[in-house]
Amino acid sequence: MSFGDSKAIVTNQDGLNEHLDDVVKKHLSHEFLKPISTHTMDAFAQVHEKVINFSGNIILDSCCGVGQSTRILARRYPDALVIGVDKSLHRIQRNVQDANEPDNFVLVRADLNDFYRLVVDNHWQVAQHFLLYPNPWPKAKHLQRRWHGSSVFPYILKISNSLILRSNWLLYLQEFQRAAELAGKTGTIGQVDDVEPLTPFEAKYRASGQSCWQLKFEPYTNHI
Ligand SMILES: C[S@@+](CC[C@H](N)C(=O)[O-])C[C@H]1O[C@@H](n2cnc3c(N)ncnc32)[C@H](O)[C@@H]1O
């Protein structure tokens, strides 16, 4: 598939997943006990050191892929420390540096199912959390692979009061919005209208004529 030829999401759901409420309520009322992997614990320890020695705002860019958004956010917020996290070493090591490379970001290879719990347990104050174009898992049976259907969802809500989640699948955002509502949080959905695409996936979807959507939990401008 070439750039500009990205397929629209195909799903066998015709609305919110029928098990959404039950799954989310279960996760909201049960502790997530799965042990944390050693590799994520080690990766977290290294970045934790930077965070506790940093006095400015912390921005978390989850599922950062090649780190394009991490670099753009670092340039946009030069006084912040922007932490991009992705489980794929191949992606975060892809050489996408540009002439204008900022120095206020780090890319970390870690599994967010574990990393999120470490962030919450270590009381990071995250000014803004970005979760841009997570894998959609559009088959109904894969609800629990979507972030709002996962066991770590309650932790995602605790990372920051300011979350921006983007997807080319509106239903993903509507489900996340509903899941957050079950936890007492209200988010608003709108269309992405940035001039500069924030990520390679955003650029690809746009070039294919697809709409990109954003779910926003505020406050998000007050911190920065
Ligand atoms: C569709 S890509 C989007 C990448 C980037 N945000 C963009 O828009 O170009 C989803 C990314 O999520 C990452 N990912 C999926 N599950 C993850 C997990 N449990 N922990 C960390 N990263 C994960 C994948 O490695 C992949 O890079």
The ligand as an SDF file (V2000), in Angstrom:
LIG
                    3D

 27 29  0  0  0  0  0  0  0  0999 V2000
   -0.8540    2.9890   14.5250 C   0  0  0  0  0  0  0  0  0  0  0  0
    0.7000    3.2740   15.2490 S   0  0  0  0  0  0  0  0  0  0  0  0
    0.6910    5.0310   15.5030 C   0  0  0  0  0  0  0  0  0  0  0  0
    2.0530    5.6120   15.7000 C   0  0  0  0  0  0  0  0  0  0  0  0
    2.1000    7.1440   15.8140 C   0  0  0  0  0  0  0  0  0  0  0  0
    1.3920    7.6370   16.9600 N   0  0  0  0  0  0  0  0  0  0  0  0
    1.5330    7.7900   14.5580 C   0  0  0  0  0  0  0  0  0  0  0  0
    0.4160    8.2950   14.6100 O   0  0  0  0  0  0  0  0  0  0  0  0
    2.2240    7.7840   13.5350 O   0  0  0  0  0  0  0  0  0  0  0  0
    0.4520    2.6400   16.8720 C   0  0  0  0  0  0  0  0  0  0  0  0
    1.7190    2.5450   17.7020 C   0  0  0  0  0  0  0  0  0  0  0  0
    1.3860    2.0590   19.0000 O   0  0  0  0  0  0  0  0  0  0  0  0
    2.4420    1.2550   19.4720 C   0  0  0  0  0  0  0  0  0  0  0  0
    1.9340    0.3930   20.5480 N   0  0  0  0  0  0  0  0  0  0  0  0
    0.9230   -0.5040   20.4630 C   0  0  0  0  0  0  0  0  0  0  0  0
    0.7420   -1.1190   21.6450 N   0  0  0  0  0  0  0  0  0  0  0  0
    1.6440   -0.5940   22.5130 C   0  0  0  0  0  0  0  0  0  0  0  0
    1.9780   -0.8340   23.8800 C   0  0  0  0  0  0  0  0  0  0  0  0
    1.3210   -1.7560   24.6030 N   0  0  0  0  0  0  0  0  0  0  0  0
    2.9760   -0.1210   24.4340 N   0  0  0  0  0  0  0  0  0  0  0  0
    3.6620    0.7950   23.7060 C   0  0  0  0  0  0  0  0  0  0  0  0
    3.4080    1.0570   22.3970 N   0  0  0  0  0  0  0  0  0  0  0  0
    2.4180    0.3710   21.8110 C   0  0  0  0  0  0  0  0  0  0  0  0
    2.8990    0.5070   18.2210 C   0  0  0  0  0  0  0  0  0  0  0  0
    4.2240   -0.0080   18.3670 O   0  0  0  0  0  0  0  0  0  0  0  0
    2.7840    1.5980   17.1560 C   0  0  0  0  0  0  0  0  0  0  0  0
    3.9900    2.2880   16.9890 O   0  0  0  0  0  0  0  0  0  0  0  0
  1  2  1  0
  2  3  1  0
  2 10  1  0
  3  4  1  0
  4  5  1  0
  5  6  1  0
  5  7  1  0
  7  8  2  0
  7  9  1  0
 10 11  1  0
 11 12  1  0
 11 26  1  0
 12 13  1  0
 13 14  1  0
 13 24  1  0
 14 15  1  0
 14 23  1  0
 15 16  2  0
 16 17  1  0
 17 18  1  0
 17 23  2  0
 18 19  1  0
 18 20  2  0
 20 21  1  0
 21 22  2  0
 22 23  1  0
 24 25  1  0
 24 26  1  0
 26 27  1  0
M  CHG  2   2   1   9  -1
M  END
$$$$
